[in-house]
Amino acid sequence: MTNPKLPASWQNVLADEFEKPYFKQLQAFVEDERKNHTIFPPEEDVFSAFTLTPYDEVNVLLLGQDPYHDDNQAHGLCFSVRPGIKPPPSLVNMYKELKEDISFKIPSHGYLIDWAKQGMLMINAVLTVRAHTPNSHKDKGWEKFTDAVIGKVNEKRDPVVFVLWGGYAQKKEKLIDDSHHTIIKCAHPSPLSARSGFFGSKVFSKINQALENNGKKMINWQLGDI
């Protein structure tokens, strides 16, 4: 992680962050963790959301909290798992809402890179985690970095749709100029909260409506089999 492997567009907008003391401390912490523990996602996937969705192509930002912490799940996109891995409960609930909302055909996998390739930046607030230990890399500096990412997306002249599910994500609302951008909020899709405001939210059609209002191409949510 000595030189974050971000595409040029993100390197340019985030260059100042990489030089700040907190980021250097964060790098040292993650490198030390990797020497002593299994860390997810693998180093080469930590910044994959940025590779799949370059800065100038971001039309939607979906914020998660912590990477999946079980084997072979996390690959750098919030809510997404690698091919061949069973979709976790939050993603199962996302698929249920998609089915109700837009007649989505539920796929056999949970690999969401097709959404990222359509201009949806899918980041967690924390980008790494120790295996089988949720929130183990919380408050180590990642939140400062991803707050900076949200701030840079907020600076885009093109309007962006910010999707904030649950109380944790909604705390980031203060970083967003809602007179210029669209904020779509609802409950988190986790089994603990999906029935208290995620199911029935029609969040996916709302995202597309907001994109259409912004003169942007709507997201094709349907995922093909892989």
DOTIMI-453389 format. One record per residue (C-alpha): residue number from 0; x, y, z; residue in one letter. Coordinates in nm, 3 decimals, always signed. Example, Ala and Ser with C-alpha at 12.3 -4.5 7.8 and 13.67 -1.06 7.14 Angstrom:
<gunus>
<gunu><k>0</k><x>+1.230</x><y>-0.450</y><z>+0.780</z><r>a</r></gunu>
<gunu><k>1</k><x>+1.367</x><y>-0.106</y><z>+0.714</z><r>s</r></gunu>
</gunus>
This chain:
<gunus>
<gunu><k>0</k><x>+0.000</x><y>+0.000</y><z>+0.000</z><r>m</r></gunu>
<gunu><k>1</k><x>+0.302</x><y>+0.227</y><z>-0.017</z><r>t</r></gunu>
<gunu><k>2</k><x>+0.170</x><y>+0.388</y><z>-0.335</z><r>n</r></gunu>
<gunu><k>3</k><x>-0.207</x><y>+0.348</y><z>-0.362</z><r>p</r></gunu>
<gunu><k>4</k><x>-0.291</x><y>+0.202</y><z>-0.700</z><r>k</r></gunu>
<gunu><k>5</k><x>-0.559</x><y>+0.447</y><z>-0.805</z><r>l</r></gunu>
<gunu><k>6</k><x>-0.629</x><y>+0.549</y><z>-1.164</z><r>p</r></gunu>
<gunu><k>7</k><x>-0.490</x><y>+0.885</y><z>-1.270</z><r>a</r></gunu>
<gunu><k>8</k><x>-0.818</x><y>+1.072</y><z>-1.225</z><r>s</r></gunu>
<gunu><k>9</k><x>-0.836</x><y>+0.974</y><z>-0.857</z><r>w</r></gunu>
<gunu><k>10</k><x>-0.461</x><y>+1.021</y><z>-0.802</z><r>q</r></gunu>
<gunu><k>11</k><x>-0.503</x><y>+1.381</y><z>-0.916</z><r>n</r></gunu>
<gunu><k>12</k><x>-0.797</x><y>+1.468</y><z>-0.692</z><r>v</r></gunu>
<gunu><k>13</k><x>-0.668</x><y>+1.281</y><z>-0.384</z><r>l</r></gunu>
<gunu><k>14</k><x>-0.295</x><y>+1.362</y><z>-0.412</z><r>a</r></gunu>
<gunu><k>15</k><x>-0.303</x><y>+1.587</y><z>-0.105</z><r>d</r></gunu>
<gunu><k>16</k><x>-0.455</x><y>+1.312</y><z>+0.112</z><r>e</r></gunu>
<gunu><k>17</k><x>-0.169</x><y>+1.070</y><z>+0.044</z><r>f</r></gunu>
<gunu><k>18</k><x>+0.080</x><y>+1.320</y><z>+0.188</z><r>e</r></gunu>
<gunu><k>19</k><x>-0.107</x><y>+1.382</y><z>+0.514</z><r>k</r></gunu>
<gunu><k>20</k><x>+0.028</x><y>+1.229</y><z>+0.837</z><r>p</r></gunu>
<gunu><k>21</k><x>-0.292</x><y>+1.034</y><z>+0.908</z><r>y</r></gunu>
<gunu><k>22</k><x>-0.270</x><y>+0.855</y><z>+0.573</z><r>f</r></gunu>
<gunu><k>23</k><x>+0.093</x><y>+0.760</y><z>+0.626</z><r>k</r></gunu>
<gunu><k>24</k><x>-0.001</x><y>+0.625</y><z>+0.972</z><r>q</r></gunu>
<gunu><k>25</k><x>-0.292</x><y>+0.436</y><z>+0.817</z><r>l</r></gunu>
<gunu><k>26</k><x>-0.061</x><y>+0.280</y><z>+0.559</z><r>q</r></gunu>
<gunu><k>27</k><x>+0.181</x><y>+0.171</y><z>+0.830</z><r>a</r></gunu>
<gunu><k>28</k><x>-0.105</x><y>+0.022</y><z>+1.035</z><r>f</r></gunu>
<gunu><k>29</k><x>-0.245</x><y>-0.178</y><z>+0.742</z><r>v</r></gunu>
<gunu><k>30</k><x>+0.100</x><y>-0.300</y><z>+0.637</z><r>e</r></gunu>
<gunu><k>31</k><x>+0.168</x><y>-0.418</y><z>+0.991</z><r>d</r></gunu>
<gunu><k>32</k><x>-0.173</x><y>-0.588</y><z>+1.008</z><r>e</r></gunu>
<gunu><k>33</k><x>-0.101</x><y>-0.772</y><z>+0.682</z><r>r</r></gunu>
<gunu><k>34</k><x>+0.226</x><y>-0.906</y><z>+0.827</z><r>k</r></gunu>
<gunu><k>35</k><x>+0.049</x><y>-1.050</y><z>+1.131</z><r>n</r></gunu>
<gunu><k>36</k><x>-0.306</x><y>-1.129</y><z>+1.022</z><r>h</r></gunu>
<gunu><k>37</k><x>-0.520</x><y>-1.213</y><z>+0.721</z><r>t</r></gunu>
<gunu><k>38</k><x>-0.668</x><y>-0.886</y><z>+0.594</z><r>i</r></gunu>
<gunu><k>39</k><x>-0.958</x><y>-0.842</y><z>+0.353</z><r>f</r></gunu>
<gunu><k>40</k><x>-0.980</x><y>-0.746</y><z>+0.079</z><r>p</r></gunu>
<gunu><k>41</k><x>-0.642</x><y>-0.851</y><z>-0.066</z><r>p</r></gunu>
<gunu><k>42</k><x>-0.406</x><y>-0.559</y><z>-0.117</z><r>e</r></gunu>
<gunu><k>43</k><x>-0.463</x><y>-0.545</y><z>-0.492</z><r>e</r></gunu>
<gunu><k>44</k><x>-0.839</x><y>-0.504</y><z>-0.441</z><r>d</r></gunu>
<gunu><k>45</k><x>-0.847</x><y>-0.234</y><z>-0.172</z><r>v</r></gunu>
<gunu><k>46</k><x>-0.901</x><y>+0.043</y><z>-0.427</z><r>f</r></gunu>
<gunu><k>47</k><x>-1.089</x><y>-0.153</y><z>-0.694</z><r>s</r></gunu>
<gunu><k>48</k><x>-1.400</x><y>+0.068</y><z>-0.662</z><r>a</r></gunu>
<gunu><k>49</k><x>-1.188</x><y>+0.362</y><z>-0.778</z><r>f</r></gunu>
<gunu><k>50</k><x>-1.044</x><y>+0.165</y><z>-1.069</z><r>t</r></gunu>
<gunu><k>51</k><x>-1.388</x><y>+0.054</y><z>-1.186</z><r>l</r></gunu>
<gunu><k>52</k><x>-1.541</x><y>+0.403</y><z>-1.149</z><r>t</r></gunu>
<gunu><k>53</k><x>-1.299</x><y>+0.683</y><z>-1.244</z><r>p</r></gunu>
<gunu><k>54</k><x>-1.361</x><y>+1.022</y><z>-1.083</z><r>y</r></gunu>
<gunu><k>55</k><x>-1.494</x><y>+1.189</y><z>-1.395</z><r>d</r></gunu>
<gunu><k>56</k><x>-1.746</x><y>+0.904</y><z>-1.445</z><r>e</r></gunu>
<gunu><k>57</k><x>-1.901</x><y>+0.909</y><z>-1.096</z><r>v</r></gunu>
<gunu><k>58</k><x>-2.276</x><y>+0.972</y><z>-1.125</z><r>n</r></gunu>
<gunu><k>59</k><x>-2.386</x><y>+0.778</y><z>-0.813</z><r>v</r></gunu>
<gunu><k>60</k><x>-2.207</x><y>+0.722</y><z>-0.482</z><r>l</r></gunu>
<gunu><k>61</k><x>-2.322</x><y>+0.428</y><z>-0.268</z><r>l</r></gunu>
<gunu><k>62</k><x>-2.167</x><y>+0.419</y><z>+0.078</z><r>l</r></gunu>
<gunu><k>63</k><x>-2.123</x><y>+0.104</y><z>+0.285</z><r>g</r></gunu>
<gunu><k>64</k><x>-1.957</x><y>+0.075</y><z>+0.625</z><r>q</r></gunu>
<gunu><k>65</k><x>-1.709</x><y>-0.212</y><z>+0.665</z><r>d</r></gunu>
<gunu><k>66</k><x>-1.582</x><y>-0.475</y><z>+0.419</z><r>p</r></gunu>
<gunu><k>67</k><x>-1.713</x><y>-0.830</y><z>+0.441</z><r>y</r></gunu>
<gunu><k>68</k><x>-1.487</x><y>-1.018</y><z>+0.681</z><r>h</r></gunu>
<gunu><k>69</k><x>-1.528</x><y>-1.384</y><z>+0.580</z><r>d</r></gunu>
<gunu><k>70</k><x>-1.305</x><y>-1.574</y><z>+0.337</z><r>d</r></gunu>
<gunu><k>71</k><x>-1.309</x><y>-1.474</y><z>-0.031</z><r>n</r></gunu>
<gunu><k>72</k><x>-1.597</x><y>-1.228</y><z>+0.005</z><r>q</r></gunu>
<gunu><k>73</k><x>-1.458</x><y>-0.873</y><z>-0.009</z><r>a</r></gunu>
<gunu><k>74</k><x>-1.306</x><y>-0.739</y><z>-0.329</z><r>h</r></gunu>
<gunu><k>75</k><x>-1.324</x><y>-0.363</y><z>-0.278</z><r>g</r></gunu>
<gunu><k>76</k><x>-1.688</x><y>-0.285</y><z>-0.368</z><r>l</r></gunu>
<gunu><k>77</k><x>-1.942</x><y>-0.231</y><z>-0.093</z><r>c</r></gunu>
<gunu><k>78</k><x>-2.213</x><y>-0.500</y><z>-0.075</z><r>f</r></gunu>
<gunu><k>79</k><x>-2.050</x><y>-0.703</y><z>-0.356</z><r>s</r></gunu>
<gunu><k>80</k><x>-1.889</x><y>-1.046</y><z>-0.320</z><r>v</r></gunu>
<gunu><k>81</k><x>-1.664</x><y>-1.243</y><z>-0.549</z><r>r</r></gunu>
<gunu><k>82</k><x>-1.806</x><y>-1.484</y><z>-0.808</z><r>p</r></gunu>
<gunu><k>83</k><x>-1.891</x><y>-1.820</y><z>-0.655</z><r>g</r></gunu>
<gunu><k>84</k><x>-1.958</x><y>-1.674</y><z>-0.309</z><r>i</r></gunu>
<gunu><k>85</k><x>-2.312</x><y>-1.688</y><z>-0.171</z><r>k</r></gunu>
<gunu><k>86</k><x>-2.471</x><y>-1.341</y><z>-0.153</z><r>p</r></gunu>
<gunu><k>87</k><x>-2.472</x><y>-1.221</y><z>+0.212</z><r>p</r></gunu>
<gunu><k>88</k><x>-2.799</x><y>-1.123</y><z>+0.384</z><r>p</r></gunu>
<gunu><k>89</k><x>-2.785</x><y>-0.748</y><z>+0.306</z><r>s</r></gunu>
<gunu><k>90</k><x>-2.732</x><y>-0.821</y><z>-0.062</z><r>l</r></gunu>
<gunu><k>91</k><x>-3.013</x><y>-1.080</y><z>-0.060</z><r>v</r></gunu>
<gunu><k>92</k><x>-3.240</x><y>-0.804</y><z>+0.072</z><r>n</r></gunu>
<gunu><k>93</k><x>-3.117</x><y>-0.564</y><z>-0.196</z><r>m</r></gunu>
<gunu><k>94</k><x>-3.212</x><y>-0.823</y><z>-0.456</z><r>y</r></gunu>
<gunu><k>95</k><x>-3.558</x><y>-0.864</y><z>-0.298</z><r>k</r></gunu>
<gunu><k>96</k><x>-3.618</x><y>-0.489</y><z>-0.317</z><r>e</r></gunu>
<gunu><k>97</k><x>-3.488</x><y>-0.478</y><z>-0.675</z><r>l</r></gunu>
<gunu><k>98</k><x>-3.731</x><y>-0.754</y><z>-0.769</z><r>k</r></gunu>
<gunu><k>99</k><x>-4.025</x><y>-0.565</y><z>-0.616</z><r>e</r></gunu>
<gunu><k>100</k><x>-3.912</x><y>-0.229</y><z>-0.749</z><r>d</r></gunu>
<gunu><k>101</k><x>-3.812</x><y>-0.297</y><z>-1.109</z><r>i</r></gunu>
<gunu><k>102</k><x>-3.896</x><y>-0.663</y><z>-1.184</z><r>s</r></gunu>
<gunu><k>103</k><x>-3.530</x><y>-0.756</y><z>-1.139</z><r>f</r></gunu>
<gunu><k>104</k><x>-3.442</x><y>-1.120</y><z>-1.204</z><r>k</r></gunu>
<gunu><k>105</k><x>-3.237</x><y>-1.239</y><z>-0.905</z><r>i</r></gunu>
<gunu><k>106</k><x>-2.900</x><y>-1.378</y><z>-1.021</z><r>p</r></gunu>
<gunu><k>107</k><x>-2.712</x><y>-1.671</y><z>-0.873</z><r>s</r></gunu>
<gunu><k>108</k><x>-2.418</x><y>-1.453</y><z>-0.765</z><r>h</r></gunu>
<gunu><k>109</k><x>-2.340</x><y>-1.133</y><z>-0.577</z><r>g</r></gunu>
<gunu><k>110</k><x>-2.076</x><y>-0.982</y><z>-0.803</z><r>y</r></gunu>
<gunu><k>111</k><x>-2.180</x><y>-0.620</y><z>-0.864</z><r>l</r></gunu>
<gunu><k>112</k><x>-1.903</x><y>-0.482</y><z>-1.084</z><r>i</r></gunu>
<gunu><k>113</k><x>-2.152</x><y>-0.414</y><z>-1.368</z><r>d</r></gunu>
<gunu><k>114</k><x>-2.304</x><y>-0.142</y><z>-1.151</z><r>w</r></gunu>
<gunu><k>115</k><x>-1.964</x><y>+0.011</y><z>-1.079</z><r>a</r></gunu>
<gunu><k>116</k><x>-1.882</x><y>+0.018</y><z>-1.450</z><r>k</r></gunu>
<gunu><k>117</k><x>-2.195</x><y>+0.230</y><z>-1.507</z><r>q</r></gunu>
<gunu><k>118</k><x>-2.073</x><y>+0.520</y><z>-1.295</z><r>g</r></gunu>
<gunu><k>119</k><x>-2.167</x><y>+0.402</y><z>-0.946</z><r>m</r></gunu>
<gunu><k>120</k><x>-1.884</x><y>+0.449</y><z>-0.695</z><r>l</r></gunu>
<gunu><k>121</k><x>-1.938</x><y>+0.172</y><z>-0.441</z><r>m</r></gunu>
<gunu><k>122</k><x>-1.718</x><y>+0.236</y><z>-0.140</z><r>i</r></gunu>
<gunu><k>123</k><x>-1.716</x><y>+0.141</y><z>+0.224</z><r>n</r></gunu>
<gunu><k>124</k><x>-1.626</x><y>+0.405</y><z>+0.482</z><r>a</r></gunu>
<gunu><k>125</k><x>-1.350</x><y>+0.167</y><z>+0.599</z><r>v</r></gunu>
<gunu><k>126</k><x>-1.158</x><y>-0.010</y><z>+0.321</z><r>l</r></gunu>
<gunu><k>127</k><x>-0.992</x><y>-0.299</y><z>+0.507</z><r>t</r></gunu>
<gunu><k>128</k><x>-1.080</x><y>-0.544</y><z>+0.786</z><r>v</r></gunu>
<gunu><k>129</k><x>-0.909</x><y>-0.824</y><z>+0.976</z><r>r</r></gunu>
<gunu><k>130</k><x>-1.043</x><y>-1.167</y><z>+0.883</z><r>a</r></gunu>
<gunu><k>131</k><x>-1.353</x><y>-1.268</y><z>+1.082</z><r>h</r></gunu>
<gunu><k>132</k><x>-1.329</x><y>-0.954</y><z>+1.299</z><r>t</r></gunu>
<gunu><k>133</k><x>-1.585</x><y>-0.691</y><z>+1.194</z><r>p</r></gunu>
<gunu><k>134</k><x>-1.494</x><y>-0.324</y><z>+1.249</z><r>n</r></gunu>
<gunu><k>135</k><x>-1.135</x><y>-0.419</y><z>+1.340</z><r>s</r></gunu>
<gunu><k>136</k><x>-0.996</x><y>-0.136</y><z>+1.121</z><r>h</r></gunu>
<gunu><k>137</k><x>-1.247</x><y>+0.122</y><z>+1.239</z><r>k</r></gunu>
<gunu><k>138</k><x>-1.108</x><y>+0.459</y><z>+1.354</z><r>d</r></gunu>
<gunu><k>139</k><x>-0.762</x><y>+0.397</y><z>+1.207</z><r>k</r></gunu>
<gunu><k>140</k><x>-0.784</x><y>+0.668</y><z>+0.940</z><r>g</r></gunu>
<gunu><k>141</k><x>-0.992</x><y>+0.516</y><z>+0.663</z><r>w</r></gunu>
<gunu><k>142</k><x>-1.294</x><y>+0.728</y><z>+0.759</z><r>e</r></gunu>
<gunu><k>143</k><x>-1.090</x><y>+1.047</y><z>+0.709</z><r>k</r></gunu>
<gunu><k>144</k><x>-0.985</x><y>+0.924</y><z>+0.368</z><r>f</r></gunu>
<gunu><k>145</k><x>-1.333</x><y>+0.824</y><z>+0.253</z><r>t</r></gunu>
<gunu><k>146</k><x>-1.478</x><y>+1.148</y><z>+0.392</z><r>d</r></gunu>
<gunu><k>147</k><x>-1.227</x><y>+1.323</y><z>+0.165</z><r>a</r></gunu>
<gunu><k>148</k><x>-1.348</x><y>+1.108</y><z>-0.125</z><r>v</r></gunu>
<gunu><k>149</k><x>-1.709</x><y>+1.210</y><z>-0.054</z><r>i</r></gunu>
<gunu><k>150</k><x>-1.594</x><y>+1.573</y><z>-0.036</z><r>g</r></gunu>
<gunu><k>151</k><x>-1.420</x><y>+1.548</y><z>-0.374</z><r>k</r></gunu>
<gunu><k>152</k><x>-1.727</x><y>+1.389</y><z>-0.535</z><r>v</r></gunu>
<gunu><k>153</k><x>-1.933</x><y>+1.669</y><z>-0.380</z><r>n</r></gunu>
<gunu><k>154</k><x>-1.706</x><y>+1.918</y><z>-0.561</z><r>e</r></gunu>
<gunu><k>155</k><x>-1.799</x><y>+1.778</y><z>-0.903</z><r>k</r></gunu>
<gunu><k>156</k><x>-1.984</x><y>+2.030</y><z>-1.119</z><r>r</r></gunu>
<gunu><k>157</k><x>-2.202</x><y>+1.752</y><z>-1.256</z><r>d</r></gunu>
<gunu><k>158</k><x>-2.479</x><y>+1.661</y><z>-1.011</z><r>p</r></gunu>
<gunu><k>159</k><x>-2.427</x><y>+1.326</y><z>-0.837</z><r>v</r></gunu>
<gunu><k>160</k><x>-2.677</x><y>+1.096</y><z>-0.661</z><r>v</r></gunu>
<gunu><k>161</k><x>-2.557</x><y>+1.011</y><z>-0.308</z><r>f</r></gunu>
<gunu><k>162</k><x>-2.718</x><y>+0.695</y><z>-0.166</z><r>v</r></gunu>
<gunu><k>163</k><x>-2.709</x><y>+0.674</y><z>+0.214</z><r>l</r></gunu>
<gunu><k>164</k><x>-2.855</x><y>+0.361</y><z>+0.373</z><r>w</r></gunu>
<gunu><k>165</k><x>-2.889</x><y>+0.354</y><z>+0.752</z><r>g</r></gunu>
<gunu><k>166</k><x>-2.778</x><y>+0.586</y><z>+1.030</z><r>g</r></gunu>
<gunu><k>167</k><x>-2.405</x><y>+0.539</y><z>+0.981</z><r>y</r></gunu>
<gunu><k>168</k><x>-2.408</x><y>+0.647</y><z>+0.617</z><r>a</r></gunu>
<gunu><k>169</k><x>-2.657</x><y>+0.926</y><z>+0.684</z><r>q</r></gunu>
<gunu><k>170</k><x>-2.407</x><y>+1.094</y><z>+0.919</z><r>k</r></gunu>
<gunu><k>171</k><x>-2.212</x><y>+1.180</y><z>+0.603</z><r>k</r></gunu>
<gunu><k>172</k><x>-2.498</x><y>+1.396</y><z>+0.476</z><r>e</r></gunu>
<gunu><k>173</k><x>-2.323</x><y>+1.701</y><z>+0.620</z><r>k</r></gunu>
<gunu><k>174</k><x>-2.044</x><y>+1.653</y><z>+0.362</z><r>l</r></gunu>
<gunu><k>175</k><x>-2.286</x><y>+1.689</y><z>+0.070</z><r>i</r></gunu>
<gunu><k>176</k><x>-2.435</x><y>+2.001</y><z>-0.088</z><r>d</r></gunu>
<gunu><k>177</k><x>-2.797</x><y>+1.894</y><z>-0.133</z><r>d</r></gunu>
<gunu><k>178</k><x>-2.881</x><y>+2.210</y><z>-0.327</z><r>s</r></gunu>
<gunu><k>179</k><x>-2.664</x><y>+2.078</y><z>-0.610</z><r>h</r></gunu>
<gunu><k>180</k><x>-2.667</x><y>+1.700</y><z>-0.562</z><r>h</r></gunu>
<gunu><k>181</k><x>-2.944</x><y>+1.449</y><z>-0.485</z><r>t</r></gunu>
<gunu><k>182</k><x>-2.939</x><y>+1.258</y><z>-0.156</z><r>i</r></gunu>
<gunu><k>183</k><x>-3.144</x><y>+0.938</y><z>-0.138</z><r>i</r></gunu>
<gunu><k>184</k><x>-3.186</x><y>+0.798</y><z>+0.212</z><r>k</r></gunu>
<gunu><k>185</k><x>-3.359</x><y>+0.495</y><z>+0.357</z><r>c</r></gunu>
<gunu><k>186</k><x>-3.300</x><y>+0.217</y><z>+0.610</z><r>a</r></gunu>
<gunu><k>187</k><x>-3.004</x><y>-0.017</y><z>+0.567</z><r>h</r></gunu>
<gunu><k>188</k><x>-3.074</x><y>-0.346</y><z>+0.383</z><r>p</r></gunu>
<gunu><k>189</k><x>-2.933</x><y>-0.557</y><z>+0.667</z><r>s</r></gunu>
<gunu><k>190</k><x>-3.174</x><y>-0.812</y><z>+0.821</z><r>p</r></gunu>
<gunu><k>191</k><x>-3.185</x><y>-0.595</y><z>+1.136</z><r>l</r></gunu>
<gunu><k>192</k><x>-3.334</x><y>-0.294</y><z>+0.961</z><r>s</r></gunu>
<gunu><k>193</k><x>-3.461</x><y>-0.388</y><z>+0.614</z><r>a</r></gunu>
<gunu><k>194</k><x>-3.822</x><y>-0.418</y><z>+0.733</z><r>r</r></gunu>
<gunu><k>195</k><x>-3.814</x><y>-0.075</y><z>+0.894</z><r>s</r></gunu>
<gunu><k>196</k><x>-3.776</x><y>+0.125</y><z>+0.576</z><r>g</r></gunu>
<gunu><k>197</k><x>-3.559</x><y>-0.048</y><z>+0.317</z><r>f</r></gunu>
<gunu><k>198</k><x>-3.824</x><y>-0.283</y><z>+0.181</z><r>f</r></gunu>
<gunu><k>199</k><x>-4.072</x><y>-0.077</y><z>-0.015</z><r>g</r></gunu>
<gunu><k>200</k><x>-3.835</x><y>+0.219</y><z>-0.048</z><r>s</r></gunu>
<gunu><k>201</k><x>-3.813</x><y>+0.182</y><z>-0.427</z><r>k</r></gunu>
<gunu><k>202</k><x>-3.460</x><y>+0.313</y><z>-0.385</z><r>v</r></gunu>
<gunu><k>203</k><x>-3.332</x><y>+0.170</y><z>-0.713</z><r>f</r></gunu>
<gunu><k>204</k><x>-3.597</x><y>+0.331</y><z>-0.931</z><r>s</r></gunu>
<gunu><k>205</k><x>-3.546</x><y>+0.655</y><z>-0.733</z><r>k</r></gunu>
<gunu><k>206</k><x>-3.175</x><y>+0.648</y><z>-0.820</z><r>i</r></gunu>
<gunu><k>207</k><x>-3.260</x><y>+0.609</y><z>-1.187</z><r>n</r></gunu>
<gunu><k>208</k><x>-3.521</x><y>+0.884</y><z>-1.171</z><r>q</r></gunu>
<gunu><k>209</k><x>-3.263</x><y>+1.117</y><z>-1.019</z><r>a</r></gunu>
<gunu><k>210</k><x>-3.010</x><y>+1.023</y><z>-1.289</z><r>l</r></gunu>
<gunu><k>211</k><x>-3.269</x><y>+1.092</y><z>-1.557</z><r>e</r></gunu>
<gunu><k>212</k><x>-3.349</x><y>+1.427</y><z>-1.395</z><r>n</r></gunu>
<gunu><k>213</k><x>-2.977</x><y>+1.507</y><z>-1.413</z><r>n</r></gunu>
<gunu><k>214</k><x>-2.967</x><y>+1.421</y><z>-1.782</z><r>g</r></gunu>
<gunu><k>215</k><x>-2.760</x><y>+1.109</y><z>-1.710</z><r>k</r></gunu>
<gunu><k>216</k><x>-2.794</x><y>+0.755</y><z>-1.836</z><r>k</r></gunu>
<gunu><k>217</k><x>-2.994</x><y>+0.535</y><z>-1.600</z><r>m</r></gunu>
<gunu><k>218</k><x>-2.830</x><y>+0.229</y><z>-1.446</z><r>i</r></gunu>
<gunu><k>219</k><x>-2.920</x><y>-0.110</y><z>-1.586</z><r>n</r></gunu>
<gunu><k>220</k><x>-2.951</x><y>-0.294</y><z>-1.254</z><r>w</r></gunu>
<gunu><k>221</k><x>-2.999</x><y>-0.636</y><z>-1.408</z><r>q</r></gunu>
<gunu><k>222</k><x>-2.699</x><y>-0.862</y><z>-1.353</z><r>l</r></gunu>
<gunu><k>223</k><x>-2.628</x><y>-1.138</y><z>-1.599</z><r>g</r></gunu>
<gunu><k>224</k><x>-2.518</x><y>-1.484</y><z>-1.495</z><r>d</r></gunu>
<gunu><k>225</k><x>-2.145</x><y>-1.542</y><z>-1.468</z><r>i</r></gunu>
</gunus>
